[in-house]
Amino acid sequence: MTIAEVSRRFDLSADTLRYYERIGLIPPVPRTKSGIRDYDEESCNWIELMKCMRAAGVQIEALIEYVALFQRGDETVEARKDLLIEQREQLTARMEEMQQSLDWLNHKIERYEKGLMCKEQLLQRHQDGKENGHV
């Protein structure tokens, strides 16, 4: 696949894809004889993984380290697993913080809704009283 095709497929700019490769966020992409990037399925899998991990808030440095370990081969399997476990723990902690924030927002919204409902009920009673000549 060309860089333009991959860019469309993953909704990433060509500059971002080149940057990912340059900093080691994805392994070097295969090239044609004329030197043009020719993304294969493995390259696309790496891009998909990195996009997912970045969306989850995983630090670029950790992902670069993961790719570097991967490129060193099977002797790094345990180190890669440890890195992923550490990232999972950090992500879980962030998710718990986000859940607490969401719970707090829901609580505040509920209080506003209850308050508005009370005010609406008072206004409706007042309006009903006017219509019945009680005001």
N, C-alpha and C positions, 0 to 999 in steps of 0.2 A: 504494500500500500504506500502511496505517496504521503508526504507530510500533510498535504492539504486534505486528503481523505481521512487520515487519522485525526487531524484537527477537527473536522466535522463530526466524526464518530464520537469523540470524547468531549466535544465542546471545550477545547483548549486551543489557544492560539499557537501558530507555528513557532512563534518566539518562545512560548512557554515550553513547548516540546523540546526545542533546541537547548533551552536553559536546563531542563531536567536532565538531559543527556550530558551537558557540559559539566554540571556539578556532581554527577554520579548518582543522581536520584533514580535513574534507570540505567541499565547496562548499555554499552555502545550499540547503536542500531546498525544492522547490516546495511551495506551500501552496494549500489550497482557498480559495474566496472568504471563508470564515469564519475563515481563518487557521490551520487545522489542517494539520500536515505531511502531505504526500501524496507519499511516496517513489516515484519512477519508477525505471526500469531503470538510468539513468545514476547516480542517487543510490546505488542498490544496488551498482553496480560500484565506486564510490568506497569504500563501506563494506567491500566484500570486499577491495579493494586494501589499505586501511589495516589491516584485521584481519590480513592476511597479512604485511604489512611489520612491524607491531608484534610479531607472533609470532616474526618473524625477528630481533627486537631492534633494528630501526631506530628511531633517536631521534625522538621526537615533533616536535622542532624542525625536523629535516630534512624531515619529511613536511609540516609546515605550510608550510615554504618552498617545497616542490614544488607544493603546491596553489596558493599565491599566485602562483608563476611561471606555472602553467597558466592561471590566470584572467587574466593579463596578455596572453595570446595567443601567436601564432606567433613573435614576436620573441624569445621565451624558450626556444625549442626546444633550442638548444645548451646553455643553462644547466641546463635540466631533465635533459638527457642527462648532462652532467657531474656533476650531483648524484647521479643514479642510479649512475653508474660509481663514484663515491666510496663510496656506500653498499654497492655490490657488493664493493669491495675490503675494506671494513671487515668485512662479513659473511664473506667468504672467510677473512680473518685469524682471526675468532672461530671459524669452523668448524675451522680448522687447530689452534687451541688446544684446542678441544673434542675433536678426534680424538686429540691427544696425551694428554689426560686419560683418554679412553676406553682408549687403548692401555695406559696406566699401570695403570688399574683392572683390565683384563683380565690383565695380567702379575701383579698382586698376587693376583687370584682364582686364577689358575693355580697360583701357588706354594702357596696354601692348599690347593687341591685335591690337588696332588701330596703335600703334607705329610700331609694327612688320609688319602690312599690308602696312604702308607707306614705310618702308624699303624694303619690298618685291617688291612693285611697282617700286621703284627706281632701284633695282637690275634688274628687268625684263626689264625696259626701257634701262638700260645700256646694257643688254644682246642683246636686239633687235637691238640696235644701232651697236653693234659689228657685228651681223649677216648681217646687211644691209651695212656694210662698213663705217659707220659714225664715228667710233672711231679711 
